[in-house]
Amino acid sequence: MMHPRRSMVPTASFLLALCLAAVPAPAQQGGGTPPAQQEKKASPPPFRIDYGPRPVREEDYKVAKWGPKEFESKDWALRAAKILPITSPPITNGVILVHKGKIRAIGPASEIEIPEGYEVVDFEDGWLLPGFIDLHCHIAGSGWDLNDMVHPTNPEFRTLDLVGLHHPQIKRALAGGVTSVLYIPGSGTNCGGFGTLTKTAGRSAAEALIRFPGSLKVAQAGNPERRTGDMGAGRIGMNFGLRAMFERGRAYWKAWEDYDAGKTKERPELRPDLEYLRGLFRHEYPVSVHTQFYQVCLETLRQLHDEFGLWVFVDHGTFDAYRMSGEARKRGVPVCLGPRQYQFDYDESRFIGLAAGWALGGRHKWDRDVPGLGIDGIAINTDAPVVPQEELTVQAAMAVRLGLPDRYAIRGLTINPARFIGADHRIGSLEVGKDADIVCWTGDPLDPRRWVRRVMVNGSFYYDADPGGKDHDRRKL
């Protein structure tokens, strides 16, 4: 979470002024080269996330726990004028079949036979998309109660025990089409603990769980420099503290690996303060690093990825950090950007689109072009409640306004964050076998004039703003 005094989230009036101002066309973003020319000129291999040797099946996880695979739900047949599966071409006049909370079939209405007993919902001219995903959320539980500044590094802390789906802010998130969030600790300390990957609706927190741990929350520079904990208020101290913590975790993991492989006979002592770090070195989940500015993003890549070999993604990545896009690409480290989507360049007297800078690369005043992360390496976040969770699509629209191609942005709300967090076999796109997290929009979600009509999570409807629907009268969007 960005500290209120340090955050630079624009006000509504400033956003309006920004949208009305003569912002340079996308052809001038990302270092001055038009996006289409950049894509054509630079043809590196597709971006690949470096997960490390992570387990192949959910059954192979030893530390992380996955949520339920099937859900109590009706059998549904959803019809709509347009369906955007994300990982396959759009479908006109399509049908989605839902059984036990999972997608059973998807395709054109002319090719999908609706079985007897399925309840048909015809959205007519609506658009069906997968539920959106935000990998930086602080509102899936008890509000601001996310910092306990005992020590600079607190890997024994977790948000799992705080998850609650009844909070007004999480209900508004659902009304904004956000169905999955990474609920992480705050950034008051260098390492605040482990976050929870959860849905925003369900009959219980247990049913809504996707995976715990979702990630380890690390915060570099800025907020942790507020002299919290007993040492490490500066960047040199934070680097030392993180290294010491990960060295303890790596030794603990190695002791268990040797025991499981039969190399040692004595069973290691269970250490609750290090157990979840063991899962990190098994590559069962990533480190989500609250990091911004060039120098600390560089330290993320150098220390966490290169030195410790961890599965990492950059979270925030704001200010001038986009100049690191080439180094992040080399290492397979993706970026979940936000909530600050712009950087004012005083030399050129113009706004720089940060998402465009990360994704498309460019010269960035270097003597050579720097490759970008491409369509598969960028996602968008809100840091809710710094930016309201239901305004995730507004964040994406700002990124597009400042040069990010719209097809990059829509993937940055869906399949990309699902892949960054290692849950793309369950969420992030509309495919057979995936969770039925389906949202009906009145049109293109990147158009701020459009809104959410109905939201399905795990095969059940939890939000309905259609005329006469249960949420119509109290809809606040």
N, C-alpha and C positions, 0 to 999 in steps of 0.2 A: 504494500500500500504506500503510495506516495504521501509524504508528510504534507499536511494542509498548507504550511507556510512555504514549502519548497515546490509543491506541484504548480504546474503552469497550465492547467486545464482551462480552456477558454470559456468565458461566460456566453450565455445565449446571445446577447447583443453583439459580442465580438464574432461569434460564429456567423451571425447574419451578415455582419459587415464583411467578413472574410468571403462568404459566398457571393456577395454582390460586388466585391472588389474586382479590379482587373487583374486577376491572378494569371500568370503566364500559362499558355496552353500546355497540355501534356507533352508536347514536342520539346518544351524547354526544361522538363523535369529530369531528375536522375542524372545530373551532370551535363545537361544541355543536348543530349541526343534523343530524338523521338523514340518512344517505346518500340514501335514497329521496326525501326531501323536497328535498334539495339538487339532485338530478338533475332533479326535476320543476320546481323553482322557477327554477333557472338553466338556460336553454336557448340558450347561445351556439352558434355554428357549430362543427362538429367540429374538433378539434385537428389542425393540419397542420404537419408538420415543415418548417422552412425549410432545404432542401438547397442553395439557390442554383442557379445554372445548371449543374448537373452533367451529364456525358455521358449520353446516352440508352442506348447499347449498350456492352457490354464492349469491343467492337472500337474504340470511340472514345476509350478511355483511353490517355493517352500516358505517364503515370508509373506508375500502379498496374498490377500484374500479377494476373490472376485465375488460379485453379487450374483443374484439368481439368474438362471438361464431362460426360464420360462415364467410366464406371468398369467395371472387370472384376468381374462378379458373376454369380451364377446368376439364372435367372428364377424369381421367387417369387410365390406367391399366399398372402397372409396373411389368415386369418379371425379374427374376434374378436366377442365379445358387444357391445362398444361401441367406436366409433371417434370421436375428437374431432379433426376436421380444423382447428379453431380459426377459420378464416375462413368457415366454412359450418356449418349445424346438425349436431349429433351424429347419428351413424348407428348404428342398432341392427342387430345381426347383419350386420356389414359385411365387405367384402373389399377388399384393396388388392393390385393387381398391380404388380410391380417388374421392370423390364427395363433392363439396362445401368446399374444404379445409380440409376435415376430412377423416379419414380412414373408408371406407364403408365395406370392406371385406379383409381378409388375409388368405392365406392357400396354399396348394399344387396346382399346375396348374391343376392337374387332378380333383380337387374338386371345382375350382372357375370358374364359367361361366362369361365371359366378356360380359357385356351388349352392345347393339348396340349404337354407337355414342361415345364410349370411345376411346381415343387415346392411342394406345399401344406403350410403350417404352420397348424394349428388351435390358437389360443390359448384357445378355449372361452370362459370367463367373464372373460378378460382385457380390459383397456382399452388401445387403441392411440392414442398421441399422438405429435406430432413431438418430436424430440430438443430438449432445453432449451438455452438460449443464455445465457452469462454474459459480459458486456462488461467485467468487471474481474477478470482472472485473472493470476496470477504463477507458475503451476505447470506450464505446458506445455513447460518446458525445464529448464535446470540450476538449479532451486531458487532460492536467494536471490541468485544472481549477476546482478542486474538493475540495480544502481546503479554508475555510474562518475562520481564527483563531481569532474570536472575543472573545469567551469565551471557557473554556474547554469543556462545553457541549452545543451543538447547535441543539436541537431536532426540531427546526423550519425550518432547511435547508432540501432541497430535490434535487435529481438529475433529477426528472421528466422533468423539463424545459430545460434540457441540452441534452436530447436524440436526436441523429442525426445518420442516417444510411448511410450517404455519406462519412464518414471518411475512409481513406485508411486502417487504422488498423482494423476497424470492417469488411471491405470487405475481408481482409486477414483471419480474424477469420472465416468467412463464408466458405472461400476456404479450411480451415482446418477442416470443418465438425462441427463447433460449431454453433448451431442454436438458443440457448437461453443463456442469461447471466443475472446475478444479477449485475446491474450497480450501484455501491455504492460510497459514498464520500470517500475522502482520510482519512489517519490516523494521520493527523497533530494535531488533538484534541482528547480528550477522547471520545467524541460522536460527529461525524461529520454530522449526519442527516440521512435521510431516502433514501434508494436505490430503484431502479426501476427494476422490473423483465420484461425483454423485449426480443423479438426475435432479431436476427441480420439482418433481411431483412424484407421488406414489402413495400407497396406503400406509406405508411406514418408511422410516429411514432405512431399514434393512432391505426393503423391496427396491428403494431408489438407488442403493449402492451399486456403483459400477466396479470400483476397485479401491481397496485401501492397502497400503499407501498409494495415493495418486502420484505424489512426488515429494521430494525434500525441498523445502523453501529455503533458499539462500539469498541474502540481500547484501549487495556490495555498494559501498560508498553512499553518500547522501544520508538517508534516514538512520542507518546504524551509527553514524558519526555524532549522534546526539548525546554521547557519553552515557550510554546505558550499560548495565552490567559492570563487571569489576575490572576490565581492561580491554584493550583493542579498540579505542575510540577513533584511531586513525587508520589509514589504509594499510600501513605496514603492520600494525597490530592485527588487523582483520585477516590479512594474508597468513600471518603466523598462526592465529587461532584456528582458521579453517584447515590449514595443513595438519596441525596437531590432531584435530578431530577426525579427519579422514584417515590419518595414519593409524589411529586407534581402531577405527572401523575396519580398515583393510586387514589389520592383524587378527581381529576377531573373526572376520570372514574366512581368512586363510586357515585359522585353527579348525573351523567347522568343515571346510572343504577337505582338509587332510583327514579329519575324523571320518567323514562320510565316504572317503575313498579308501579307507582302511590303512592309511599311512601312519596313523597314531591310534592307540588303543584307549586312551583316556578321553572320555567325553568332555568337551569344553563346558565350563560353567556358563549357564544362561545369564546374559547381561541385558536386562531390559533397556538400558540406556544406549546399547550398541546394536540391538537386534535388528532394528529397521535399517541401520547402516549396512548391515550384512546383505540385506536385499538389494541395496544400491549396487554393491560389487558383484552381485549375481545378475545385474542388469534386468531386474524385474520391474523397475520403474526408474524415471529420470530424476535429475536435479533441475528444478525450474529456478533460474537465477534472475532475481530482480537486479538488473544491472543496466547502467546507462552511462554515457560518456565513453569516449574512445578507449581511455586507459583501462578502465575496469572491465569493459567487454573483452579487451585483449587478455586481461588476467583470467577471465572465465575460460577462454579458449586454452590458454597456456597451462594454468594450474589444474582446473577441473577435468578438462578433456585430455590434454597431452600428458600431464604428469600422473594423474590418477586413473585415466582411461574410463571415465564415467560417461554414461548416456546423459547428455545435457541439452537443454534448449534455453535460449536467451528470452527473458521475459521483461518487457518494457523496450529496451534497445533504443532509447530516445536520444535527443540532442545530436551530437556528431557521430554517434556510434555506427551509423549506416556506412561509414567509410571502411568498416571492418568486413563488409559483405564478402570480399574475396577470400579472406582468411576463414570466415565461417563456412563458406562453401567448401573449401578444401577439406575441412574437418567433418563435414556432415552435421553441422550444428545449425538448426533452424531458428527462426526468430518469431516470437509472438509479440507484436508491436502494440503499444498503447500505454496509457490513454492519450499521450501527446502525439499528434499526427504531423506536426510541422516543425520546422526550424527556420528562423529568420536569418538569412545570410546577409550580414552587414556589408560585405564586400560588393555583393551584386544587388542589394536592396530588394530582395524578393524572398518569398517563402519557398522552402524546400519541402517537398513531400517525402516524409521519412520512409513510409512503406515502399514508395516508388524507388527511393535510394537503395534500400536493402534488396528489393526484388529484382530491379533492373540493372543495378550497378551503374557504371559510368566513370568519368575521369575524376571527378571530385577534387579537381585542382592537382591531381597527381600527373606524372609525366606519361602515364599509360592508362588504358582502360582497366577498370577493376570489374571482374565478373559479378553479377548479382546472384541471388539465391533462386531466381526463377519462380515459376508458378507453383512449385511444390514446397518452397522453403519459407513461406510467409503466412502468418495468421494474425488475427486482430483480437485485442482484449480491451476491457474497460477499466480494470482495477476497481470494480464496483465495491463500495458506493462512491468512489472518487468521481467516476462517471456512472450514472444510473445503469443498472444491468440491462434494462429494457432498451437502452440506447446503443447497444452493440452494433446494430445496423447503421446508425448515424456515424459511428466511428469508421465503419467501412466506407460509407458514402463520402466522408471527408477524405479518406485515403484515395478514392477514385478521383475526386475533385482535384487532388493535388498530384495526379499522374499515374496512380496504380491502375493497370487495366482491370476492367470490371470482372472479367472471368477469374483473375487472380483473387480479387476480393471475395467473391462468393465461395471459392475454395478455402479462403482464409477464415471463413465462418463455419466450415463443415468438415470436409475430409482432411484438410491439413492439420488442424488442431487434434483431430482424432488420431492421426498418425504420430504427431509429436509426442502424445501421451501414451501411445501404444495400445489404443482401444479401438482401432479402425475395423476390427473384425466384428464389433458390436454396434458402433455409432458412426455418424459422419456422412452417410450416403444412404440412398434408398436402394437396397439390394436384397435379394432373397436370402433369408437366414438372419438378417440383422434385426436389431430391436426396432419395433414399430414406433419410432419417435418422428411423427409426421405433423407438419404445420401447414395450414391453409392460409395463404396470403391473398390480398385483393389484387396483387400484381407483383412487379419486380420489387423484392425487399430492399434493394439499394436505392430505391426512390422513396425519399422520406414522406411522400404523400400517401404511400400505401400502408396498410396495417394488417394485423393478424386477425383472422376470423375464428379459427378453432385450432386447438392444440391437442395432439394425442401423444401420450408418453407410455411406453410399454404396452401399447394396444388399448389404452383407455383414454377417453376424453377428459381433460382436466380444466379446459378453458374454452368458453363458447361466447363469442361476442356477436354472433349473427342475430338479426332481429328476432326477439322472443327467446334468445338463448339465456342460460342461467347467469351469464356475466354481462349481459348487454347494458343493464342500467348502471352498473358500477364500473364500467370500463373507464380507465383513466388515461389511456393513450390518446 
